[in-house]
Amino acid sequence: MGLESAHVSESSILPVRGRAVRPSGRHRRPVPSQLPPEAPALVLATLGDATGAVAELAALVQGDNPQIEVRLAGLGEDGKALTAELEAAARERPEDGVAAIVVPVLTGPHPVADRLIAMAVAASGASVTITDSLGPHPLLAEALHIRLAEKDLARADRMRLLNVSSPVDAVILATVGGEKAAAEAQPTAVLLASRLTLPVVVASLDSAPAVADAAERLRGIGAQRIALSPCAVGPEIDPGLASAAAAEIGAECADLLGAHGLIADLTARAYGSVLAED
């Protein structure tokens, strides 16, 4: 059986679109062009020490949204840096107002980061809103598509011409953060599959479902050329983990999302959505 016919008959290999895991409209509202001086600070919370790609991402968010006070905090091992940023933001705002909106720099849930953020917010004693992670969202799928295209693992245009073959037969969307993160990445996989018109399956780099199992499923329907697309910004993943997983299954690997402009846009929209709910 050829890959094209297998793609139709083996529909279960594609992610199944289910009920949204996020409230409708989440992360879709842009930030108002004018904000009052007492508007909450946007605090980006990231695993690690808040350097490298995430610092570049914070600079992008600030440059695109000069009306927002943007702060960045690495969670480290105890979340104290985030606590300090929240306390500083609270000192600059009225006591009865929201001091900060914390946006986790993550594409999905992460048990360590989620715990540290909750601890830091509680320790600060400030009035704080914590947003959901950045995915799922069409802009996240678009950023993943771009990263694949940059490595010649996907066509740069969204719709493939029928007489031009794709660089790969299928894509594995690789997550970190455990089984919950993999489950919540399913809508993003659906969106990416729609963009690429290829099978896209979710696998986890640190739990089940394993990347090797996903590769076996795809090869079972005839996919020989497989690409691995890490659904991670950067700080939440061990360096080299995604490329090592790709090498193990004989696949090529896209770069991490890093300081991509679409990720900066998603971060600002997470902030804007909270403002719109008030």
C-alpha positions in Angstrom: 0.0 0.0 0.0 1.4 3.4 -0.9 1.6 6.3 1.4 -1.2 8.3 -0.2 -3.7 5.5 0.1 -2.5 4.7 3.6 -3.0 8.3 4.5 -6.7 7.9 3.8 -7.4 4.4 5.1 -5.3 4.9 8.3 -7.1 8.0 9.4 -6.5 7.1 13.1 -2.9 8.1 12.6 -4.0 11.8 12.5 -4.8 13.6 15.7 -8.4 13.6 16.5 -10.0 17.1 17.0 -11.8 17.0 20.4 -13.2 19.5 22.8 -11.0 22.5 23.2 -8.8 22.3 26.3 -8.7 26.1 26.6 -11.6 28.5 26.9 -12.9 29.8 23.6 -11.1 32.8 22.3 -8.1 32.4 24.6 -4.9 34.2 23.4 -6.6 35.7 20.5 -7.0 39.4 21.6 -4.3 41.8 20.7 -3.0 44.2 23.4 -4.7 47.7 23.3 -2.5 50.4 21.9 -3.0 52.5 25.0 -2.9 51.3 28.5 -3.2 53.2 31.8 -0.1 53.7 34.0 -1.5 51.3 36.5 -1.9 48.5 34.0 -0.5 45.1 35.2 3.1 44.3 34.3 3.6 41.4 31.9 5.9 39.0 33.6 7.4 36.2 31.5 8.2 33.1 33.6 10.6 30.6 32.2 12.4 27.6 33.4 16.2 28.1 33.9 17.9 31.4 34.3 16.1 33.7 31.8 19.0 34.1 29.4 19.5 33.2 25.7 16.4 32.8 23.5 13.9 33.7 26.2 15.7 37.0 26.9 15.5 37.7 23.2 11.8 36.8 23.2 11.2 39.3 26.0 13.0 42.0 24.1 10.8 41.2 21.0 7.6 41.4 23.2 8.7 44.8 24.6 9.7 46.2 21.2 6.4 45.2 19.7 4.4 46.5 22.7 6.1 49.5 24.2 3.0 50.4 26.1 3.5 47.3 28.3 5.9 47.0 31.2 7.6 43.6 30.4 9.5 41.8 33.1 11.3 38.4 32.8 12.0 35.9 35.6 13.8 32.6 35.5 12.3 30.1 37.8 15.6 28.4 38.8 15.1 25.8 41.5 12.9 27.7 43.9 11.0 30.4 41.9 12.4 33.2 44.1 13.4 35.4 41.2 9.8 35.4 40.0 8.6 36.3 43.5 11.0 39.2 43.5 9.7 40.5 40.2 6.1 40.2 41.3 6.8 42.1 44.6 8.5 44.9 42.6 5.6 45.1 40.2 3.1 45.3 43.2 5.1 48.2 44.8 4.5 50.3 41.7 0.7 49.8 41.5 -2.3 50.5 43.6 -3.0 48.0 46.3 -6.4 47.2 45.0 -5.3 46.5 41.5 -3.8 43.5 39.7 0.0 43.9 39.9 1.0 41.5 37.2 -0.1 39.0 34.6 2.3 36.0 34.5 2.7 34.3 31.1 4.5 30.9 31.3 7.0 30.7 28.4 5.8 27.2 27.5 3.8 25.7 24.7 1.9 23.4 27.1 1.6 22.4 30.7 4.8 21.5 32.6 4.6 20.1 36.1 7.8 21.6 37.4 7.2 25.1 35.9 3.5 25.1 37.0 4.5 24.2 40.6 7.2 26.8 40.8 5.0 29.5 39.4 2.2 28.8 41.8 4.7 28.8 44.7 6.3 32.1 43.6 2.9 33.8 43.2 1.8 32.7 46.6 5.0 33.8 48.2 4.7 37.3 46.7 1.4 38.0 48.3 0.6 40.2 45.2 -2.6 40.2 43.2 -1.5 38.2 40.1 -3.2 36.5 37.2 -1.5 33.4 35.7 -2.4 32.7 32.0 -2.5 29.3 30.4 0.5 28.2 28.4 0.9 29.5 24.8 -0.7 26.5 23.0 -2.7 25.2 21.4 -3.1 28.0 18.9 -2.9 28.5 15.1 0.0 30.9 15.5 1.9 28.1 17.3 1.3 25.7 14.4 2.4 28.4 12.0 5.7 28.9 13.9 6.3 25.1 13.9 5.7 25.1 10.1 8.2 27.8 9.6 10.9 26.1 11.7 10.3 22.9 9.6 10.6 24.9 6.4 13.8 26.6 7.5 15.4 23.1 7.6 13.8 22.1 4.2 11.6 19.7 6.0 8.4 21.3 4.8 7.3 23.5 1.9 7.3 27.1 2.9 3.9 27.7 1.2 0.9 26.5 3.0 -0.8 24.6 0.2 1.3 22.1 -1.7 1.1 21.9 -5.5 -0.2 18.4 -6.5 2.8 17.8 -8.8 5.4 18.7 -6.2 6.3 16.2 -3.6 6.8 17.1 0.1 10.3 16.9 1.5 9.0 14.4 4.1 6.1 12.0 4.4 5.1 12.7 8.0 5.9 14.7 11.1 6.3 13.8 14.8 5.3 16.7 17.0 7.6 16.3 20.1 6.7 17.7 23.5 8.1 17.9 27.0 6.3 18.1 30.3 4.8 14.6 30.6 1.8 12.8 29.3 -0.5 15.8 30.0 1.6 18.1 27.8 1.4 15.5 25.0 -2.3 15.1 25.3 -2.9 18.9 25.2 -0.6 19.2 22.1 -3.1 17.2 20.0 -5.0 20.3 18.7 -1.7 21.9 17.6 -0.9 18.6 15.8 -4.3 18.9 14.0 -3.5 22.5 13.0 0.0 21.6 11.8 -1.3 18.5 9.8 -3.8 20.8 8.1 -1.1 23.3 7.1 1.2 20.6 5.8 -1.4 18.2 4.4 0.6 15.4 6.0 0.1 13.0 8.9 1.3 14.6 12.2 1.4 12.6 15.4 2.3 13.7 18.9 5.1 12.1 20.9 6.8 13.0 24.2 10.5 13.4 24.7 10.2 12.8 28.4 7.3 10.3 28.8 4.8 8.3 26.9 3.9 8.2 24.0 7.5 7.7 23.0 9.0 9.1 19.8 10.1 5.6 18.7 6.5 4.3 19.0 5.3 7.3 16.9 7.9 6.5 14.2 6.8 2.9 14.1 3.2 3.9 13.6 4.0 6.2 10.8 6.2 3.7 9.1 3.4 1.2 9.4 1.4 3.3 7.0 4.3 3.8 4.6 6.0 7.0 5.8 9.7 6.6 5.2 10.9 10.2 5.4 9.9 11.5 8.9 10.7 14.9 10.5 10.7 15.7 14.2 9.3 19.0 15.2 10.1 20.0 18.8 7.2 21.9 20.3 9.3 23.8 22.8 10.6 27.3 23.1 14.0 26.3 24.6 14.6 26.6 28.3 12.2 23.7 29.1 14.2 21.2 27.2 17.6 19.6 27.7 20.0 20.7 24.9 20.3 18.1 22.3 17.4 16.0 23.5 15.2 16.5 20.4 18.1 16.0 17.9 19.1 12.9 19.7 15.6 11.5 19.6 15.5 12.3 15.9 18.8 10.6 15.2 17.6 7.5 17.1 14.7 7.0 14.6 16.6 8.1 11.6 14.7 11.4 11.2 15.7 15.0 10.7 14.9 17.6 13.3 13.7 21.1 13.1 15.1 23.8 15.4 13.4 24.8 18.7 10.9 27.6 18.4 13.2 30.0 20.3 12.7 33.8 20.0 10.3 33.6 17.1 8.1 36.6 16.3 5.0 34.5 16.4 5.8 33.2 19.9 6.3 36.8 21.0 2.9 37.7 19.5 1.3 34.7 21.3 2.8 35.9 24.6 1.4 39.4 24.2 -2.0 38.0 23.2 -2.1 36.0 26.4 -1.7 39.2 28.3 -4.2 41.0 26.2 -6.8 38.3 26.7 -6.7 38.7 30.4 -7.2 42.5 30.1 -10.2 41.8 27.8 -11.8 39.6 30.4 -11.7 42.3 33.1 
